[in-house]
Amino acid sequence: MNWRGAFTIYRWELARTWRTLFESILSPVLTTSLYFVVFGTAIGGQIQMIGGVSYAAFIVPGLLLMTVLNESTANASFGIYLPRFTGSIYELLSSPTGVTETVIGYIGAAATKSVILAAIIVLTARLFVDFHVVHPVLAVGFVVLIAISFSAFGFILGCWADGFEKLQVVPMLVLTPLTFLGGTFYSLDMLQEPWRSVAMANPVVYLVNGLRWTFYGQADVDIRISFALTLAFLGVCAAVIGWIFRTGYRLRT
């Protein structure tokens, strides 16, 4: 195991965050703050409590998850696509750095950025609403697991994309709609049938509710199902990444 190679990639990718500070940190924080102002204040004035939790506090886990999903996917996809675009990927493939080190470096850096940003989002949320995390250790563990899983997904997306436009297709047309329809701003108990059953087919529902359970000890979905599905998704992504390096898909051509 070439730990120096993995750490070099990891450090280089993290350094890119500080070179693009506004896009990496400030922009997501400002966007989340706007969500709190619009949804927490405007809609929160109409919806007082959901399951014993104020509406402004209720949307905190959903907004946190939305940021982690988007940032993990975007950071990992751009991180691997850029060396493909510039041609420096061939230097990496011919170096002593193996597949494991490469994956750890890129995915680890993307996940670390997302976790740091998640911590900043939580601190930002405290400026707008008072809330307490019932299971802080599980909350941190679940956020880290989601960040790693979607960083792996972003790595696959970055290998698949053959243009900068394609890097935005899945986040904009798939992840964002699924997140908005996944219980980020509402409880599934508010939905009538058959829309509740339709919503349960949305995989993001299980992520949002899993994180919400770690915050408040209650959710629309069993936390064990949320963890199991997230681990399964990570396993699928790991298998796909292994296939990409084994076949050289979009890496050597």
N, C-alpha and C positions, 0 to 999 in steps of 0.2 A: 504494500500500500504506500503510494507516494504522497504522503501528507503535505510535503512542501508544495507539490504541484497543485493539490486541491486548495491549499491555503492561498496560493498566489492568485488563482482564479477568483476565489472568494473575496480576497482583499481588493482586487481590481474592480470587481462588480460593485462592491460596497462603495468604493471611491467614486464611482459614477453617480451615486446618489448626491454627494456633496457638490459635484460639478453641475448637477441639474437640480439644485435645491428647490426651486419654485415648483417645478413639475412633480418632483418626487415627494415633497413634504407639504409645502404651503398650499398647493392647489387642492389636494384631497381634504385638508383641514378646513379650508375656506368653504369648500362644497358641503362638507358635513355640517358646518356651522349654519349654513343657509337652510339645510334640511331641518335643523332643530328650530330655527326661527320660524320657518313657514309651517311645518307640520306640528311641531311641539307647541307653538303658540296659537296659531290659527285654528287648527283642527283640535288641538288639545283643549281649547276653550269650549268645544262642543262635546267632546268625549272626556268625561272626568276620570273614570277609573276603568281598568280592564283587569279582571281577576285580582282585585285588590291593589293594583299597581297604577300609578298615574300614567296617563297616556304618554307624556313626555319621557318618562322613564321606560315605558313599555317599548318604545321604538329604539332605545339605545343599542340593544344587542343586534337588531336588524341593520341599523346603520353601520355598526362596527363590522358586521359580517360582509355587508356590501362593499365596504372599503377594502377589506382583506381579500375578498374574491377578485375584485378588479385589479388591485395593485399587484397581487401575487402573479396573476396571469400576465399582466402587462410587463412587469419587470423581467420575468423569466423568458417570455417570448421575445422581447427586444434584446435581452442579453445574449441569446444564442443566435438570433437572426443577424445581428450586426456583424459578427465575424464571418458569417456566411456571405453577407452582402459585400464586405470589403475583401474577402478572399483569405483573411487571416486564419480561417478555420482549418486550412490545409496545414499550416504550421502547427496548430494544436494537435491535429490528428497524427502528424508525423513525429511529435515530441514523445518523450518517455511517459507523459501523463496518460494514464489509462482511462477507461470508460468510467469506472467508479469515481475516480478523482474528479473527472470533468463534470459528472452529474452532481456530485457533492458540492463542488465549487459554485456552479451556476444556480442550482436549486437552493442550496443553503444560503447564498447571498440574497436571492429573491425573497425567500421565506423570512430571513432576518429583517430585511427592509419592511416587510409587511407587519411583522410583530412589533417593530419599533413604532411604525405608524399607528398600529392598533393602540398601543400604550398612549400615544399622543392624542388619539381620538377620544379615549376614555377620559383623559385629563381635560380635554376640551369640553366633553359632555358635562363634566362636573360644574362647569361655568354656567350651564343652562338649566340643569336639573339635579336634584339631590337623589341619589340612589345608592344602594348597597348591594354588593355581590355576595350571594349566599355561599357559593362554592368557588372561591377564588382560584384554588389549585386546579380544579377541573376546568374552570373557565380558561385559564392560561394554557392548559394542556390541549383543550379543544381548539383554541385559536391557533396554536402552533401546528396541530395536526392538519387543520384546514389550510393554513398557509403553505405547508409542505406539499399537500395534495394538489392544490391549484398552482403552485409553482411548477410541479411536475407536469401538470396539464398545459401550463404556459410554455414549458420547454418543448413539448410535443407540437404545440401550435407554431412556435418559432421555427421548428424544423420543417413543418408542413408548408408554411407560407412562402410564396415566391415573389412577394412584393409587399411594400409597407401597407398597402390597402388591406391585404388579407389579414394582417395582424389585428386590424380593428373589426373584422367581420364577426368573429365569434363573440368577443366581449360586447359589442354594440347590439348585435341582433339576437344573441342567445342569452348570455349571462345577465345583462341588464334587465330584459323583460322577465326572465325567470325570477330574478331577485325581487322586482317590484310586485310580482304576482305570487311570491313565496311567503307571504305573511310578514313582510318587513314592517308594514305600517298598520296591520290589522290582525285580529285573532281569527282563526278558522271558525270559531264559534259564531262569528258574525255572518258567515255565509250560509245561504240556503242550499238545499240539495237541488240539482245535482252538482252545483258549483263547488261544494265542499269536497265531494269525491273527486272532481276534476283537479282541484288544488292538491289533493294528496298524491297525485301522479307527478307533481313537480318536485324534483329532487332537492331543490333549494329549501323547500318547506322543512325538511328534516334537519338541515344545517341551521336555519334560523331558530327553530324551536329547540334544538339541542343546545345552542348557545344561550337562548333565553332561559332554559331550565337551569343552567349553571349560574345565571345571574339571580333568578328569583325563586328557584325551586319548583316551578310549575311551567307547563308547556302543553301544546296540543298533541305532541308526539312523545313517545317513550324515548328517553335519553339513550337507552341501550341500542335502539334501532338507529339513532342518529350516529353514534360512534361506529356501529358495525358498517353502515353504508359508507361512511367516510373512509374507513380502513379498506373496504372493498374497492372504492374508487381509486385510492392510492395504489393498491395492488395492481389494478388494471393499467394505470399510468406507468408504473414501474415495468410491467411486461411490455408495453408498447415502446418505451424508451430502450429497453434491451433489444427489441426487434429492430429499432432504427439504427442502433450502432452495429448490430450484427449484419444487417444488410447494406448499411451505408446509405439508406434512403435520404435523399436531399442533402446529404453531407459530403459525398464524394462526387456529386454531379452538379 
